[in-house]
Amino acid sequence: MSPLVPLGIALAALGLWLALRLIREAAARTRARANYFSAVRSLFDGGETRVQPTGFPRMTGRRAGLAFDLQAIPDTLTFRKLPALWVLVTLPEPLPLDATLDLMARPSGNEPFTRFADLPQSLPTPPELPKEIAIRSDDATRIPPPDLLARHADLFTDPKVKELVLSPKGLRIVILAEEADRGRYLIFRDAEMGREPLSPARLEPLLDRLAAIRKDVLALMDPA
């Protein structure tokens, strides 16, 4: 028997093992992404989850009578130091506001989840907010009173909070939920994220904050 025959068999076996391993890893990655919001379902009274083309889910549900919408958006654009996973927590309940007010921490102009750069008017940052917060609006003359921002300025003491949006259509908070592992990304270009589900402890304060902001907006805009 040629000595090359055992080598060929060994290489074929190795190739088969690698292929099976890749298939298993791909399946596990698909399951992990699709279940990213599975741990937070208990925070809502019912709801619906559908998987987006990215493999991550979008979830809607009701909490304390209010409708919420959750989205997980991966950001793997090359200009970022590390790929990121953003979570958009939205309260799409109409508000008596006449303009959109958008607060963004450290804006780059390339965020894939926002209309911040499209809003035409830039506003000064109030002293209550960190200096790295930029503010834009589509009508600065019709934004909510400054007291409202001052009351919720502590939201941005969390360095993972990226954006707060107040609009006639509702409210939104965007957080940086995860970044790709630096070592694996730099060496293997592995940008996989979402291996672990979003935790209820991370999400619940954001839901409560949005409900509190909504309550304050209603009180300020309609004191009666």
ZIDAVEN-V179055 format. One record per run of one state. SS is the DSSP state (~ for helix, > for strand, _ for the rest). FROM is the first residue (numbers start at 1). LEN is the number of residues. If there is no record, write none. Layout:
{{SS/FROM/LEN} {SS/FROM/LEN}}
This chain:
{{_/1/2} {~/3/32} {_/35/3} {~/38/6} {_/44/3} {>/47/5} {_/52/5} {>/57/7} {_/64/2} {>/66/10} {_/76/8} {>/84/8} {_/92/9} {>/101/5} {_/106/10} {~/116/3} {_/119/2} {>/121/3} {_/124/9} {>/133/5} {_/138/2} {~/140/3} {_/143/3} {~/146/6} {_/152/1} {~/153/5} {_/158/3} {>/161/7} {_/168/2} {>/170/10} {_/180/2} {~/182/7} {_/189/11} {~/200/22} {_/222/3}}
